[in-house]
């Protein structure tokens, strides 16, 4: 008898998981994720959200651990790029905007 396989869930560090949970509670959705991205660091987990971020970073418990920048390189395709300085996980969101 086959057992039903549980769907894989994104695995982000606690620093970025707080941001992910807030974004999801505000209606943002996961486009895709990779729990074994291994980029930009060998231990990186990666999540891409459909919409740009709406969370104020100053309100996050782990804001000091998150590096946030706007990505203008259409090669990557996302707008917000958040990398955990401690765990090296990556949460990106939205789509690259034209200049």
N, C-alpha and C positions, 0 to 999 in steps of 0.2 A: 504494500500500500504506500503510495507516494504521500509525503507530507508537504504541506503548503510552505513554500519558502517565504520567510518574512522579507519585506522590501528593505533594501539597504537605506540607512539614514545618513545624512551628512554628519561628519565627526569634526567639529571645530574645537579649539581650545576654549577654556572658560572665558577668556578675554573677549574673543570674537563671538562666542555663543550668546553672550548677553546682547550684543548688537543684532545678531541674527534673530533672536527671539523677539526683540522690540520691533524690528522691521516686519516680521511675519505677523505680529499682532496688529500692525497698522495696515495690513492688506498687501504688502509686498509678497512676491512669490519666488520660489527657487526656480531658476531656469535650468541649471544643472550643477552638479558637484562631482568632485573626484577626491576620494579619501586617500588616494595614493598618488597624488599629483607629482610629488618629488620635484616641484619647481615653484618658486625660485630657490628652494632649499631641499635637501634630500628628505626632510621630515615634514614637508608642507602638505596640509589638507586644503582644499580649495572649494569655495562656493560662489556661484554667480547668481545674483538676484535680478529679476526682470526690470524693476524700476530703480531710478536713482534713490539714494538714501535720503530719509527724512528725519533721522535721529540727530539730536544735538549731542555731540561727543562729550561736552562738559557734564552731561547728566549720567554718563556711564561710570560704573564702579572702577573699571579697568582702563579708563581713557588714557592714562599715562603710558600704557603698554601698546597703544595702537598708533601706528603711523598712517595718516590719511593723506591722500593726494588725489588730484583730478588727473585722469589719464587722457591725453589729447592724441595719442597714437592710434590711428584707426586699425593698425595691425592687431592690437589687443581687443578692441571692440567694446570696452566698458568705460564708464564714466568715473565712478568712485572706486578707488583702490585702497583697501585697508589691510595692512599687514601687521601681525602681532610681532612686536620686537622681541618678545620672550620665546614664543613657541613657533614662530615663523609660518603660522597659518595665514591664509589669504582669503578675504571676503571682498568680492567685487560686485558692482551694481550698475544697472542702467546701460546706456549705449553711448559710445563716443559722440560728442557734439562737434559740429563744424566750428571753426574759428570765427 
